[in-house]
């Protein structure tokens, strides 16, 4: 008997989700910028030069301290910490007697085993560091959407793929294979995506609140239908009644819930989303400003230009010239 076949959809024809559209609009990239392998009792302190830093424990355990954290955070293999606008951090881990031995991390090194240690050894702790590379608009969005420290726990069902991604990263960094640099860049992207997915899911599962903003809005199942409309058709002249209907809520209830979750009214959110799309178009394409204005739902080029200048601080043409 022949069973009806099922086919995987062409990736270019997939329905775009809200997290993907935000990633595309603000050019978010996960960058692996360093790491170390070390045995025995150890500690290392480093200055955080990037506003959004990722610290991942691939093997072993560690205690994380940073400015603004009331108590150390215990990290186990597969855990990732997202440090949001912190200025320094200390990691302490390892096994054995005596006080931990300090060492310095040289971040420009992609991966620096201490004293030639074999990273595959079972008694070796392995840590990877990275940061989020994003344009200015995206940096503000992401920093507002995350707490000072986000702890993604690998043991939760929401993070089942995270530890596997970390292990593949280490294999590429240490394997000295052809195409390793390209692979590390791609895994850095997947690592960031896995971290944000797991963070959102774990907050929902624990009924914890993500700070107000777009990331928290993605955790709100009542608002997601309205968000999908705004993200998929940003140029449509959406009325509050239509968005509320999509969320199966009254206009008043929808407005109150949207503002409590995102921090802004629905139509203000829509305007900000249009401006993010406008910035991407001005950076990456030669679309005429007038055409872009109508594409994003503005009745005239001047109305769009005025709105853009209020949001971004410069005119569309000045922004395009500076970005290029």
C-alpha positions, 0 to 999 in steps of 0.5 A, a space after each residue: 500500500 502506498 502512503 500519501 507522501 508529505 513534502 517539506 516546503 521550499 524555505 523561500 516560501 515559508 510563512 514569516 513569523 514575527 521573530 524572524 521579521 524583527 531579526 531581518 529588520 534590525 540585522 541581528 547577528 550572533 557572534 562567537 568572539 572567544 572561549 577557553 578550556 581549563 582544568 582545576 579550580 579557576 576564576 577569570 574576570 573580564 570587562 564587557 565592552 559589548 552591550 549584549 554579551 552571551 556566556 555559554 558553559 559547554 562542559 563543567 559548571 561555573 558561578 557567574 557574577 556581574 555588576 548589578 546582580 544580587 547573587 551569583 548565578 549557577 551555570 551548568 553545561 548547556 546553560 547560557 547567560 545573556 548579559 544586558 548592558 553590564 560592565 564586568 563579569 567574573 566566572 569561577 568554576 572547576 574542581 579540586 582543593 585550594 583557592 581558584 587560580 585566576 587567569 586572563 581571557 584574551 577575547 580576540 582569540 577565538 578559542 584559547 585552551 589553557 596550557 594546551 589542554 585537550 578540550 575533549 577531556 572529561 575533567 576540563 571546563 569549556 566556556 564560549 563567549 559571544 556577543 550580539 551584533 545589531 544595528 542601533 535601532 535593534 540594540 535599543 529594541 533588544 536591550 529594552 526587551 531583556 533583563 540585566 541578566 537572562 539565564 537560559 537553562 539547558 535542562 528545560 525542554 524549551 532548550 533541548 537543542 541549545 547544548 547540541 549547538 554549543 557542542 557543534 560550535 566547539 567542534 568547528 572552532 577546534 577541528 581545524 576543518 575547511 570552512 570552519 570560519 563560515 560554520 562558526 558564523 552560522 552556528 553563532 546565528 543559530 546559538 542566538 536564535 536558540 537562546 532567545 527562543 528558549 528564553 521566551 519559552 522558559 519565561 512563559 513556562 515559569 509564568 515570569 514576566 519579560 520586560 515590556 517590549 516586543 519580546 514580551 509581546 511574542 509571549 502573549 498568545 492573545 496579542 499575537 494575531 494582531 502582531 502578525 497582521 501588523 508585521 505581515 502587512 505594515 503598509 495597510 491602514 490598520 484601525 484599532 477595531 480591526 486589530 482588536 477583532 483579530 485578538 478577539 478582544 474589545 477595543 478598550 481591552 485590547 488597547 490596555 493589554 497591548 500597552 501593558 505588554 509592549 509599553 506603547 499603544 498599538 498604533 504607536 507600535 505599528 509606526 515604530 515597526 514601519 520606521 524599522 522597515 524604512 531604515 532597512 530599506 534605506 540601507 539596503 535598497 535603492 527604493 525611492 523615498 516616495 515609493 517607500 512612503 506609499 509602501 509603508 502606508 503613508 499618504 505622501 512623501 512629506 508625511 513619511 519624511 516627517 514621521 521618519 525624522 521624528 522617530 530617527 532624528 534625521 531625514 530619510 535621505 540623510 539617513 541613507 547617505 550616512 548608512 552608506 
